[in-house]
Amino acid sequence: MNIIAWIVLGLIAGAIAKAIYPGHQGGGILGTILLGIIGAFIGGSLGIFFTTGTLALTAPTLSITGIIVAVIGALIAVFLWNLLNRSAV
């Protein structure tokens, strides 16, 4: 059940991040989910790091705070993806 929650959180976070981030991002719904899940892990890991001082690979819970952290992480993931994608072309 945890994996389904991460997919739902990734979809929500990825969609919000793509709506907030300026410019056009390709990838469709699967790219949105994937970047959202990666962003959830980035945001969750950074949240744990800043609160406890230890680095742990984790995703936030499906809550308002978790969605906010996941969206911040997804924005970072979209930024990094665009940075890597732009340099490859």
PDB file of N, CA, C and O in Angstrom, chain B, residues numbered from 101:
ATOM      1  N   MET B 101       0.814  -1.198   0.000  1.00  0.00           N
ATOM      2  CA  MET B 101       0.000   0.000   0.000  1.00  0.00           C
ATOM      3  C   MET B 101       0.859   1.264   0.000  1.00  0.00           C
ATOM      4  O   MET B 101       0.432   2.311  -0.485  1.00  0.00           O
ATOM      5  N   ASN B 102       2.064   1.160   0.543  1.00  0.00           N
ATOM      6  CA  ASN B 102       2.961   2.298   0.596  1.00  0.00           C
ATOM      7  C   ASN B 102       3.368   2.741  -0.807  1.00  0.00           C
ATOM      8  O   ASN B 102       3.495   3.939  -1.062  1.00  0.00           O
ATOM      9  N   ILE B 103       3.572   1.802  -1.708  1.00  0.00           N
ATOM     10  CA  ILE B 103       3.973   2.131  -3.074  1.00  0.00           C
ATOM     11  C   ILE B 103       2.851   2.871  -3.794  1.00  0.00           C
ATOM     12  O   ILE B 103       3.114   3.809  -4.547  1.00  0.00           O
ATOM     13  N   ILE B 104       1.617   2.464  -3.573  1.00  0.00           N
ATOM     14  CA  ILE B 104       0.475   3.150  -4.193  1.00  0.00           C
ATOM     15  C   ILE B 104       0.378   4.585  -3.683  1.00  0.00           C
ATOM     16  O   ILE B 104       0.081   5.499  -4.453  1.00  0.00           O
ATOM     17  N   ALA B 105       0.627   4.787  -2.393  1.00  0.00           N
ATOM     18  CA  ALA B 105       0.604   6.138  -1.832  1.00  0.00           C
ATOM     19  C   ALA B 105       1.708   6.991  -2.444  1.00  0.00           C
ATOM     20  O   ALA B 105       1.490   8.172  -2.714  1.00  0.00           O
ATOM     21  N   TRP B 106       2.896   6.414  -2.671  1.00  0.00           N
ATOM     22  CA  TRP B 106       3.988   7.161  -3.304  1.00  0.00           C
ATOM     23  C   TRP B 106       3.638   7.530  -4.735  1.00  0.00           C
ATOM     24  O   TRP B 106       3.967   8.627  -5.185  1.00  0.00           O
ATOM     25  N   ILE B 107       2.974   6.631  -5.461  1.00  0.00           N
ATOM     26  CA  ILE B 107       2.579   6.929  -6.838  1.00  0.00           C
ATOM     27  C   ILE B 107       1.553   8.058  -6.866  1.00  0.00           C
ATOM     28  O   ILE B 107       1.641   8.962  -7.697  1.00  0.00           O
ATOM     29  N   VAL B 108       0.577   8.005  -5.952  1.00  0.00           N
ATOM     30  CA  VAL B 108      -0.427   9.063  -5.878  1.00  0.00           C
ATOM     31  C   VAL B 108       0.229  10.386  -5.482  1.00  0.00           C
ATOM     32  O   VAL B 108      -0.055  11.428  -6.074  1.00  0.00           O
ATOM     33  N   LEU B 109       1.102  10.338  -4.484  1.00  0.00           N
ATOM     34  CA  LEU B 109       1.817  11.541  -4.061  1.00  0.00           C
ATOM     35  C   LEU B 109       2.688  12.074  -5.189  1.00  0.00           C
ATOM     36  O   LEU B 109       2.773  13.286  -5.387  1.00  0.00           O
ATOM     37  N   GLY B 110       3.339  11.177  -5.934  1.00  0.00           N
ATOM     38  CA  GLY B 110       4.156  11.582  -7.070  1.00  0.00           C
ATOM     39  C   GLY B 110       3.342  12.223  -8.170  1.00  0.00           C
ATOM     40  O   GLY B 110       3.779  13.200  -8.778  1.00  0.00           O
ATOM     41  N   LEU B 111       2.165  11.689  -8.434  1.00  0.00           N
ATOM     42  CA  LEU B 111       1.293  12.276  -9.449  1.00  0.00           C
ATOM     43  C   LEU B 111       0.859  13.678  -9.041  1.00  0.00           C
ATOM     44  O   LEU B 111       0.897  14.606  -9.849  1.00  0.00           O
ATOM     45  N   ILE B 112       0.449  13.828  -7.796  1.00  0.00           N
ATOM     46  CA  ILE B 112       0.011  15.135  -7.311  1.00  0.00           C
ATOM     47  C   ILE B 112       1.170  16.129  -7.325  1.00  0.00           C
ATOM     48  O   ILE B 112       1.039  17.240  -7.838  1.00  0.00           O
ATOM     49  N   ALA B 113       2.304  15.721  -6.760  1.00  0.00           N
ATOM     50  CA  ALA B 113       3.455  16.624  -6.673  1.00  0.00           C
ATOM     51  C   ALA B 113       3.997  16.968  -8.057  1.00  0.00           C
ATOM     52  O   ALA B 113       4.336  18.123  -8.315  1.00  0.00           O
ATOM     53  N   GLY B 114       4.083  15.996  -8.938  1.00  0.00           N
ATOM     54  CA  GLY B 114       4.581  16.243 -10.289  1.00  0.00           C
ATOM     55  C   GLY B 114       3.679  17.178 -11.079  1.00  0.00           C
ATOM     56  O   GLY B 114       4.160  18.058 -11.793  1.00  0.00           O
ATOM     57  N   ALA B 115       2.371  16.986 -10.950  1.00  0.00           N
ATOM     58  CA  ALA B 115       1.425  17.845 -11.667  1.00  0.00           C
ATOM     59  C   ALA B 115       1.496  19.280 -11.155  1.00  0.00           C
ATOM     60  O   ALA B 115       1.476  20.221 -11.947  1.00  0.00           O
ATOM     61  N   ILE B 116       1.580  19.454  -9.837  1.00  0.00           N
ATOM     62  CA  ILE B 116       1.666  20.799  -9.274  1.00  0.00           C
ATOM     63  C   ILE B 116       2.999  21.449  -9.664  1.00  0.00           C
ATOM     64  O   ILE B 116       3.038  22.632  -9.999  1.00  0.00           O
ATOM     65  N   ALA B 117       4.082  20.679  -9.620  1.00  0.00           N
ATOM     66  CA  ALA B 117       5.389  21.231  -9.964  1.00  0.00           C
ATOM     67  C   ALA B 117       5.448  21.640 -11.429  1.00  0.00           C
ATOM     68  O   ALA B 117       6.013  22.684 -11.756  1.00  0.00           O
ATOM     69  N   LYS B 118       4.871  20.829 -12.316  1.00  0.00           N
ATOM     70  CA  LYS B 118       4.872  21.188 -13.736  1.00  0.00           C
ATOM     71  C   LYS B 118       3.990  22.407 -13.999  1.00  0.00           C
ATOM     72  O   LYS B 118       4.267  23.189 -14.909  1.00  0.00           O
ATOM     73  N   ALA B 119       2.925  22.573 -13.203  1.00  0.00           N
ATOM     74  CA  ALA B 119       2.066  23.746 -13.363  1.00  0.00           C
ATOM     75  C   ALA B 119       2.762  25.014 -12.866  1.00  0.00           C
ATOM     76  O   ALA B 119       2.568  26.092 -13.428  1.00  0.00           O
ATOM     77  N   ILE B 120       3.571  24.884 -11.814  1.00  0.00           N
ATOM     78  CA  ILE B 120       4.261  26.033 -11.244  1.00  0.00           C
ATOM     79  C   ILE B 120       5.486  26.410 -12.067  1.00  0.00           C
ATOM     80  O   ILE B 120       5.744  27.594 -12.288  1.00  0.00           O
ATOM     81  N   TYR B 121       6.242  25.414 -12.523  1.00  0.00           N
ATOM     82  CA  TYR B 121       7.517  25.663 -13.206  1.00  0.00           C
ATOM     83  C   TYR B 121       7.264  26.321 -14.558  1.00  0.00           C
ATOM     84  O   TYR B 121       6.435  25.839 -15.330  1.00  0.00           O
ATOM     85  N   PRO B 122       7.970  27.417 -14.858  1.00  0.00           N
ATOM     86  CA  PRO B 122       7.726  28.106 -16.134  1.00  0.00           C
ATOM     87  C   PRO B 122       8.279  27.328 -17.326  1.00  0.00           C
ATOM     88  O   PRO B 122       9.243  26.572 -17.203  1.00  0.00           O
ATOM     89  N   GLY B 123       7.655  27.530 -18.463  1.00  0.00           N
ATOM     90  CA  GLY B 123       8.106  26.888 -19.694  1.00  0.00           C
ATOM     91  C   GLY B 123       7.391  25.574 -19.932  1.00  0.00           C
ATOM     92  O   GLY B 123       6.540  25.159 -19.146  1.00  0.00           O
ATOM     93  N   HIS B 124       7.747  24.930 -21.023  1.00  0.00           N
ATOM     94  CA  HIS B 124       7.121  23.667 -21.411  1.00  0.00           C
ATOM     95  C   HIS B 124       8.012  22.500 -21.013  1.00  0.00           C
ATOM     96  O   HIS B 124       9.210  22.490 -21.295  1.00  0.00           O
ATOM     97  N   GLN B 125       7.413  21.524 -20.358  1.00  0.00           N
ATOM     98  CA  GLN B 125       8.109  20.286 -20.025  1.00  0.00           C
ATOM     99  C   GLN B 125       7.379  19.147 -20.715  1.00  0.00           C
ATOM    100  O   GLN B 125       6.158  19.030 -20.617  1.00  0.00           O
ATOM    101  N   GLY B 126       8.124  18.321 -21.403  1.00  0.00           N
ATOM    102  CA  GLY B 126       7.529  17.165 -22.064  1.00  0.00           C
ATOM    103  C   GLY B 126       7.447  15.988 -21.099  1.00  0.00           C
ATOM    104  O   GLY B 126       7.701  16.130 -19.903  1.00  0.00           O
ATOM    105  N   GLY B 127       7.096  14.845 -21.625  1.00  0.00           N
ATOM    106  CA  GLY B 127       7.113  13.643 -20.813  1.00  0.00           C
ATOM    107  C   GLY B 127       5.750  13.041 -20.577  1.00  0.00           C
ATOM    108  O   GLY B 127       5.665  11.846 -20.291  1.00  0.00           O
ATOM    109  N   GLY B 128       4.688  13.797 -20.680  1.00  0.00           N
ATOM    110  CA  GLY B 128       3.364  13.264 -20.480  1.00  0.00           C
ATOM    111  C   GLY B 128       3.102  12.861 -19.040  1.00  0.00           C
ATOM    112  O   GLY B 128       3.797  13.301 -18.124  1.00  0.00           O
ATOM    113  N   ILE B 129       2.097  12.021 -18.849  1.00  0.00           N
ATOM    114  CA  ILE B 129       1.667  11.638 -17.512  1.00  0.00           C
ATOM    115  C   ILE B 129       2.695  10.741 -16.820  1.00  0.00           C
ATOM    116  O   ILE B 129       2.896  10.857 -15.611  1.00  0.00           O
ATOM    117  N   LEU B 130       3.342   9.854 -17.566  1.00  0.00           N
ATOM    118  CA  LEU B 130       4.347   8.986 -16.945  1.00  0.00           C
ATOM    119  C   LEU B 130       5.568   9.780 -16.497  1.00  0.00           C
ATOM    120  O   LEU B 130       6.131   9.511 -15.436  1.00  0.00           O
ATOM    121  N   GLY B 131       5.976  10.749 -17.297  1.00  0.00           N
ATOM    122  CA  GLY B 131       7.079  11.621 -16.893  1.00  0.00           C
ATOM    123  C   GLY B 131       6.726  12.447 -15.677  1.00  0.00           C
ATOM    124  O   GLY B 131       7.565  12.669 -14.804  1.00  0.00           O
ATOM    125  N   THR B 132       5.469  12.911 -15.617  1.00  0.00           N
ATOM    126  CA  THR B 132       5.004  13.671 -14.464  1.00  0.00           C
ATOM    127  C   THR B 132       5.043  12.819 -13.204  1.00  0.00           C
ATOM    128  O   THR B 132       5.505  13.275 -12.158  1.00  0.00           O
ATOM    129  N   ILE B 133       4.556  11.574 -13.300  1.00  0.00           N
ATOM    130  CA  ILE B 133       4.561  10.684 -12.144  1.00  0.00           C
ATOM    131  C   ILE B 133       5.988  10.383 -11.713  1.00  0.00           C
ATOM    132  O   ILE B 133       6.308  10.430 -10.526  1.00  0.00           O
ATOM    133  N   LEU B 134       6.846  10.074 -12.685  1.00  0.00           N
ATOM    134  CA  LEU B 134       8.228   9.727 -12.358  1.00  0.00           C
ATOM    135  C   LEU B 134       8.967  10.893 -11.712  1.00  0.00           C
ATOM    136  O   LEU B 134       9.641  10.710 -10.698  1.00  0.00           O
ATOM    137  N   LEU B 135       8.848  12.098 -12.290  1.00  0.00           N
ATOM    138  CA  LEU B 135       9.489  13.254 -11.684  1.00  0.00           C
ATOM    139  C   LEU B 135       8.875  13.587 -10.329  1.00  0.00           C
ATOM    140  O   LEU B 135       9.576  14.052  -9.430  1.00  0.00           O
ATOM    141  N   GLY B 136       7.589  13.358 -10.175  1.00  0.00           N
ATOM    142  CA  GLY B 136       6.943  13.591  -8.884  1.00  0.00           C
ATOM    143  C   GLY B 136       7.423  12.624  -7.817  1.00  0.00           C
ATOM    144  O   GLY B 136       7.654  13.024  -6.676  1.00  0.00           O
ATOM    145  N   ILE B 137       7.577  11.351  -8.175  1.00  0.00           N
ATOM    146  CA  ILE B 137       8.079  10.361  -7.213  1.00  0.00           C
ATOM    147  C   ILE B 137       9.523  10.664  -6.853  1.00  0.00           C
ATOM    148  O   ILE B 137       9.892  10.610  -5.680  1.00  0.00           O
ATOM    149  N   ILE B 138      10.344  10.983  -7.848  1.00  0.00           N
ATOM    150  CA  ILE B 138      11.732  11.365  -7.573  1.00  0.00           C
ATOM    151  C   ILE B 138      11.760  12.617  -6.700  1.00  0.00           C
ATOM    152  O   ILE B 138      12.549  12.716  -5.761  1.00  0.00           O
ATOM    153  N   GLY B 139      10.898  13.557  -7.020  1.00  0.00           N
ATOM    154  CA  GLY B 139      10.815  14.781  -6.219  1.00  0.00           C
ATOM    155  C   GLY B 139      10.350  14.527  -4.803  1.00  0.00           C
ATOM    156  O   GLY B 139      10.807  15.189  -3.871  1.00  0.00           O
ATOM    157  N   ALA B 140       9.441  13.571  -4.629  1.00  0.00           N
ATOM    158  CA  ALA B 140       8.991  13.227  -3.282  1.00  0.00           C
ATOM    159  C   ALA B 140      10.152  12.668  -2.468  1.00  0.00           C
ATOM    160  O   ALA B 140      10.303  12.995  -1.291  1.00  0.00           O
ATOM    161  N   PHE B 141      10.967  11.829  -3.092  1.00  0.00           N
ATOM    162  CA  PHE B 141      12.144  11.311  -2.389  1.00  0.00           C
ATOM    163  C   PHE B 141      13.155  12.411  -2.099  1.00  0.00           C
ATOM    164  O   PHE B 141      13.740  12.443  -1.016  1.00  0.00           O
ATOM    165  N   ILE B 142      13.367  13.311  -3.052  1.00  0.00           N
ATOM    166  CA  ILE B 142      14.295  14.416  -2.822  1.00  0.00           C
ATOM    167  C   ILE B 142      13.780  15.297  -1.684  1.00  0.00           C
ATOM    168  O   ILE B 142      14.525  15.625  -0.761  1.00  0.00           O
ATOM    169  N   GLY B 143      12.512  15.675  -1.753  1.00  0.00           N
ATOM    170  CA  GLY B 143      11.927  16.527  -0.717  1.00  0.00           C
ATOM    171  C   GLY B 143      11.895  15.849   0.642  1.00  0.00           C
ATOM    172  O   GLY B 143      12.207  16.474   1.656  1.00  0.00           O
ATOM    173  N   GLY B 144      11.519  14.574   0.672  1.00  0.00           N
ATOM    174  CA  GLY B 144      11.494  13.849   1.939  1.00  0.00           C
ATOM    175  C   GLY B 144      12.873  13.702   2.550  1.00  0.00           C
ATOM    176  O   GLY B 144      13.048  13.857   3.759  1.00  0.00           O
ATOM    177  N   SER B 145      13.854  13.402   1.707  1.00  0.00           N
ATOM    178  CA  SER B 145      15.229  13.248   2.196  1.00  0.00           C
ATOM    179  C   SER B 145      15.783  14.573   2.704  1.00  0.00           C
ATOM    180  O   SER B 145      16.442  14.615   3.743  1.00  0.00           O
ATOM    181  N   LEU B 146      15.516  15.668   1.968  1.00  0.00           N
ATOM    182  CA  LEU B 146      15.975  16.975   2.429  1.00  0.00           C
ATOM    183  C   LEU B 146      15.262  17.402   3.706  1.00  0.00           C
ATOM    184  O   LEU B 146      15.868  18.011   4.588  1.00  0.00           O
ATOM    185  N   GLY B 147      13.972  17.082   3.803  1.00  0.00           N
ATOM    186  CA  GLY B 147      13.227  17.404   5.020  1.00  0.00           C
ATOM    187  C   GLY B 147      13.779  16.681   6.236  1.00  0.00           C
ATOM    188  O   GLY B 147      13.923  17.281   7.302  1.00  0.00           O
ATOM    189  N   ILE B 148      14.090  15.399   6.088  1.00  0.00           N
ATOM    190  CA  ILE B 148      14.693  14.634   7.184  1.00  0.00           C
ATOM    191  C   ILE B 148      16.076  15.181   7.511  1.00  0.00           C
ATOM    192  O   ILE B 148      16.445  15.282   8.681  1.00  0.00           O
ATOM    193  N   PHE B 149      16.843  15.534   6.480  1.00  0.00           N
ATOM    194  CA  PHE B 149      18.187  16.055   6.699  1.00  0.00           C
ATOM    195  C   PHE B 149      18.162  17.372   7.473  1.00  0.00           C
ATOM    196  O   PHE B 149      18.960  17.572   8.389  1.00  0.00           O
ATOM    197  N   PHE B 150      17.246  18.268   7.104  1.00  0.00           N
ATOM    198  CA  PHE B 150      17.196  19.568   7.764  1.00  0.00           C
ATOM    199  C   PHE B 150      16.610  19.501   9.170  1.00  0.00           C
ATOM    200  O   PHE B 150      16.923  20.348  10.007  1.00  0.00           O
ATOM    201  N   THR B 151      15.773  18.518   9.441  1.00  0.00           N
ATOM    202  CA  THR B 151      15.188  18.424  10.788  1.00  0.00           C
ATOM    203  C   THR B 151      16.031  17.595  11.745  1.00  0.00           C
ATOM    204  O   THR B 151      16.104  17.919  12.930  1.00  0.00           O
ATOM    205  N   THR B 152      16.668  16.534  11.261  1.00  0.00           N
ATOM    206  CA  THR B 152      17.422  15.661  12.162  1.00  0.00           C
ATOM    207  C   THR B 152      18.925  15.735  11.960  1.00  0.00           C
ATOM    208  O   THR B 152      19.682  15.370  12.860  1.00  0.00           O
ATOM    209  N   GLY B 153      19.373  16.193  10.813  1.00  0.00           N
ATOM    210  CA  GLY B 153      20.795  16.257  10.536  1.00  0.00           C
ATOM    211  C   GLY B 153      21.370  14.968   9.978  1.00  0.00           C
ATOM    212  O   GLY B 153      22.577  14.879   9.754  1.00  0.00           O
ATOM    213  N   THR B 154      20.522  13.960   9.748  1.00  0.00           N
ATOM    214  CA  THR B 154      20.984  12.708   9.154  1.00  0.00           C
ATOM    215  C   THR B 154      20.382  12.579   7.759  1.00  0.00           C
ATOM    216  O   THR B 154      19.275  13.051   7.500  1.00  0.00           O
ATOM    217  N   LEU B 155      21.122  11.937   6.874  1.00  0.00           N
ATOM    218  CA  LEU B 155      20.662  11.752   5.509  1.00  0.00           C
ATOM    219  C   LEU B 155      20.031  10.380   5.377  1.00  0.00           C
ATOM    220  O   LEU B 155      20.697   9.366   5.587  1.00  0.00           O
ATOM    221  N   ALA B 156      18.747  10.338   5.031  1.00  0.00           N
ATOM    222  CA  ALA B 156      18.026   9.084   4.854  1.00  0.00           C
ATOM    223  C   ALA B 156      17.156   9.201   3.609  1.00  0.00           C
ATOM    224  O   ALA B 156      16.518  10.231   3.388  1.00  0.00           O
ATOM    225  N   LEU B 157      17.129   8.158   2.801  1.00  0.00           N
ATOM    226  CA  LEU B 157      16.303   8.138   1.597  1.00  0.00           C
ATOM    227  C   LEU B 157      14.892   7.748   2.002  1.00  0.00           C
ATOM    228  O   LEU B 157      14.621   6.585   2.299  1.00  0.00           O
ATOM    229  N   THR B 158      14.001   8.719   2.012  1.00  0.00           N
ATOM    230  CA  THR B 158      12.632   8.478   2.430  1.00  0.00           C
ATOM    231  C   THR B 158      11.697   9.404   1.666  1.00  0.00           C
ATOM    232  O   THR B 158      12.115  10.426   1.121  1.00  0.00           O
ATOM    233  N   ALA B 159      10.446   9.032   1.638  1.00  0.00           N
ATOM    234  CA  ALA B 159       9.429   9.863   1.004  1.00  0.00           C
ATOM    235  C   ALA B 159       8.474  10.367   2.077  1.00  0.00           C
ATOM    236  O   ALA B 159       8.251   9.683   3.076  1.00  0.00           O
ATOM    237  N   PRO B 160       7.914  11.543   1.885  1.00  0.00           N
ATOM    238  CA  PRO B 160       6.978  12.077   2.866  1.00  0.00           C
ATOM    239  C   PRO B 160       5.662  11.314   2.841  1.00  0.00           C
ATOM    240  O   PRO B 160       5.377  10.563   1.909  1.00  0.00           O
ATOM    241  N   THR B 161       4.874  11.521   3.878  1.00  0.00           N
ATOM    242  CA  THR B 161       3.575  10.853   3.964  1.00  0.00           C
ATOM    243  C   THR B 161       2.553  11.598   3.114  1.00  0.00           C
ATOM    244  O   THR B 161       2.797  12.721   2.672  1.00  0.00           O
ATOM    245  N   LEU B 162       1.427  10.972   2.895  1.00  0.00           N
ATOM    246  CA  LEU B 162       0.356  11.564   2.097  1.00  0.00           C
ATOM    247  C   LEU B 162      -0.467  12.489   2.995  1.00  0.00           C
ATOM    248  O   LEU B 162      -1.541  12.126   3.475  1.00  0.00           O
ATOM    249  N   SER B 163       0.065  13.687   3.206  1.00  0.00           N
ATOM    250  CA  SER B 163      -0.591  14.712   4.021  1.00  0.00           C
ATOM    251  C   SER B 163      -0.318  16.062   3.365  1.00  0.00           C
ATOM    252  O   SER B 163       0.395  16.140   2.364  1.00  0.00           O
ATOM    253  N   ILE B 164      -0.881  17.111   3.927  1.00  0.00           N
ATOM    254  CA  ILE B 164      -0.669  18.441   3.351  1.00  0.00           C
ATOM    255  C   ILE B 164       0.815  18.810   3.410  1.00  0.00           C
ATOM    256  O   ILE B 164       1.378  19.298   2.430  1.00  0.00           O
ATOM    257  N   THR B 165       1.439  18.578   4.556  1.00  0.00           N
ATOM    258  CA  THR B 165       2.863  18.866   4.689  1.00  0.00           C
ATOM    259  C   THR B 165       3.680  18.000   3.744  1.00  0.00           C
ATOM    260  O   THR B 165       4.630  18.478   3.123  1.00  0.00           O
ATOM    261  N   GLY B 166       3.315  16.729   3.633  1.00  0.00           N
ATOM    262  CA  GLY B 166       4.011  15.823   2.732  1.00  0.00           C
ATOM    263  C   GLY B 166       3.889  16.257   1.286  1.00  0.00           C
ATOM    264  O   GLY B 166       4.850  16.147   0.525  1.00  0.00           O
ATOM    265  N   ILE B 167       2.728  16.747   0.896  1.00  0.00           N
ATOM    266  CA  ILE B 167       2.524  17.212  -0.475  1.00  0.00           C
ATOM    267  C   ILE B 167       3.368  18.454  -0.740  1.00  0.00           C
ATOM    268  O   ILE B 167       3.955  18.585  -1.814  1.00  0.00           O
ATOM    269  N   ILE B 168       3.433  19.365   0.229  1.00  0.00           N
ATOM    270  CA  ILE B 168       4.238  20.576   0.062  1.00  0.00           C
ATOM    271  C   ILE B 168       5.709  20.213  -0.093  1.00  0.00           C
ATOM    272  O   ILE B 168       6.394  20.745  -0.967  1.00  0.00           O
ATOM    273  N   VAL B 169       6.197  19.306   0.758  1.00  0.00           N
ATOM    274  CA  VAL B 169       7.597  18.864   0.671  1.00  0.00           C
ATOM    275  C   VAL B 169       7.850  18.151  -0.655  1.00  0.00           C
ATOM    276  O   VAL B 169       8.894  18.349  -1.278  1.00  0.00           O
ATOM    277  N   ALA B 170       6.907  17.328  -1.084  1.00  0.00           N
ATOM    278  CA  ALA B 170       7.058  16.607  -2.348  1.00  0.00           C
ATOM    279  C   ALA B 170       7.046  17.562  -3.539  1.00  0.00           C
ATOM    280  O   ALA B 170       7.782  17.356  -4.504  1.00  0.00           O
ATOM    281  N   VAL B 171       6.218  18.601  -3.479  1.00  0.00           N
ATOM    282  CA  VAL B 171       6.179  19.580  -4.572  1.00  0.00           C
ATOM    283  C   VAL B 171       7.504  20.338  -4.651  1.00  0.00           C
ATOM    284  O   VAL B 171       8.010  20.588  -5.745  1.00  0.00           O
ATOM    285  N   ILE B 172       8.065  20.705  -3.500  1.00  0.00           N
ATOM    286  CA  ILE B 172       9.362  21.377  -3.500  1.00  0.00           C
ATOM    287  C   ILE B 172      10.425  20.461  -4.106  1.00  0.00           C
ATOM    288  O   ILE B 172      11.244  20.896  -4.916  1.00  0.00           O
ATOM    289  N   GLY B 173      10.403  19.196  -3.709  1.00  0.00           N
ATOM    290  CA  GLY B 173      11.336  18.235  -4.290  1.00  0.00           C
ATOM    291  C   GLY B 173      11.098  18.022  -5.769  1.00  0.00           C
ATOM    292  O   GLY B 173      12.051  17.869  -6.533  1.00  0.00           O
ATOM    293  N   ALA B 174       9.837  18.008  -6.188  1.00  0.00           N
ATOM    294  CA  ALA B 174       9.522  17.833  -7.604  1.00  0.00           C
ATOM    295  C   ALA B 174       9.961  19.045  -8.412  1.00  0.00           C
ATOM    296  O   ALA B 174      10.387  18.900  -9.558  1.00  0.00           O
ATOM    297  N   LEU B 175       9.864  20.238  -7.835  1.00  0.00           N
ATOM    298  CA  LEU B 175      10.376  21.426  -8.522  1.00  0.00           C
ATOM    299  C   LEU B 175      11.884  21.321  -8.722  1.00  0.00           C
ATOM    300  O   LEU B 175      12.405  21.702  -9.770  1.00  0.00           O
ATOM    301  N   ILE B 176      12.577  20.807  -7.723  1.00  0.00           N
ATOM    302  CA  ILE B 176      14.016  20.589  -7.854  1.00  0.00           C
ATOM    303  C   ILE B 176      14.290  19.556  -8.945  1.00  0.00           C
ATOM    304  O   ILE B 176      15.202  19.729  -9.753  1.00  0.00           O
ATOM    305  N   ALA B 177      13.496  18.478  -8.967  1.00  0.00           N
ATOM    306  CA  ALA B 177      13.684  17.429  -9.971  1.00  0.00           C
ATOM    307  C   ALA B 177      13.406  17.954 -11.379  1.00  0.00           C
ATOM    308  O   ALA B 177      14.141  17.626 -12.311  1.00  0.00           O
ATOM    309  N   VAL B 178      12.360  18.761 -11.550  1.00  0.00           N
ATOM    310  CA  VAL B 178      12.049  19.332 -12.865  1.00  0.00           C
ATOM    311  C   VAL B 178      13.166  20.276 -13.297  1.00  0.00           C
ATOM    312  O   VAL B 178      13.566  20.273 -14.461  1.00  0.00           O
ATOM    313  N   PHE B 179      13.672  21.086 -12.365  1.00  0.00           N
ATOM    314  CA  PHE B 179      14.780  21.988 -12.684  1.00  0.00           C
ATOM    315  C   PHE B 179      16.006  21.195 -13.137  1.00  0.00           C
ATOM    316  O   PHE B 179      16.622  21.522 -14.151  1.00  0.00           O
ATOM    317  N   LEU B 180      16.360  20.148 -12.380  1.00  0.00           N
ATOM    318  CA  LEU B 180      17.521  19.332 -12.748  1.00  0.00           C
ATOM    319  C   LEU B 180      17.311  18.620 -14.072  1.00  0.00           C
ATOM    320  O   LEU B 180      18.240  18.520 -14.874  1.00  0.00           O
ATOM    321  N   TRP B 181      16.098  18.122 -14.313  1.00  0.00           N
ATOM    322  CA  TRP B 181      15.795  17.452 -15.574  1.00  0.00           C
ATOM    323  C   TRP B 181      15.950  18.410 -16.746  1.00  0.00           C
ATOM    324  O   TRP B 181      16.542  18.055 -17.765  1.00  0.00           O
ATOM    325  N   ASN B 182      15.417  19.635 -16.606  1.00  0.00           N
ATOM    326  CA  ASN B 182      15.555  20.624 -17.680  1.00  0.00           C
ATOM    327  C   ASN B 182      17.008  21.029 -17.874  1.00  0.00           C
ATOM    328  O   ASN B 182      17.432  21.279 -19.003  1.00  0.00           O
ATOM    329  N   LEU B 183      17.770  21.097 -16.801  1.00  0.00           N
ATOM    330  CA  LEU B 183      19.186  21.438 -16.892  1.00  0.00           C
ATOM    331  C   LEU B 183      19.950  20.358 -17.641  1.00  0.00           C
ATOM    332  O   LEU B 183      20.774  20.664 -18.502  1.00  0.00           O
ATOM    333  N   LEU B 184      19.682  19.090 -17.320  1.00  0.00           N
ATOM    334  CA  LEU B 184      20.345  17.977 -18.006  1.00  0.00           C
ATOM    335  C   LEU B 184      19.868  17.832 -19.440  1.00  0.00           C
ATOM    336  O   LEU B 184      20.666  17.558 -20.337  1.00  0.00           O
ATOM    337  N   ASN B 185      18.591  18.013 -19.659  1.00  0.00           N
ATOM    338  CA  ASN B 185      18.017  17.862 -20.992  1.00  0.00           C
ATOM    339  C   ASN B 185      18.496  18.972 -21.924  1.00  0.00           C
ATOM    340  O   ASN B 185      18.723  18.728 -23.109  1.00  0.00           O
ATOM    341  N   ARG B 186      18.648  20.171 -21.410  1.00  0.00           N
ATOM    342  CA  ARG B 186      19.103  21.299 -22.226  1.00  0.00           C
ATOM    343  C   ARG B 186      20.564  21.124 -22.630  1.00  0.00           C
ATOM    344  O   ARG B 186      20.939  21.457 -23.754  1.00  0.00           O
ATOM    345  N   SER B 187      21.391  20.605 -21.721  1.00  0.00           N
ATOM    346  CA  SER B 187      22.803  20.460 -22.039  1.00  0.00           C
ATOM    347  C   SER B 187      23.061  19.307 -23.005  1.00  0.00           C
ATOM    348  O   SER B 187      24.101  19.279 -23.663  1.00  0.00           O
ATOM    349  N   ALA B 188      22.137  18.363 -23.101  1.00  0.00           N
ATOM    350  CA  ALA B 188      22.299  17.225 -23.997  1.00  0.00           C
ATOM    351  C   ALA B 188      21.985  17.600 -25.444  1.00  0.00           C
ATOM    352  O   ALA B 188      22.453  16.938 -26.370  1.00  0.00           O
ATOM    353  N   VAL B 189      21.199  18.655 -25.642  1.00  0.00           N
ATOM    354  CA  VAL B 189      20.784  19.029 -26.988  1.00  0.00           C
ATOM    355  C   VAL B 189      21.748  19.947 -27.625  1.00  0.00           C
ATOM    356  O   VAL B 189      21.546  20.360 -28.767  1.00  0.00           O
TER     357      VAL B 189
END
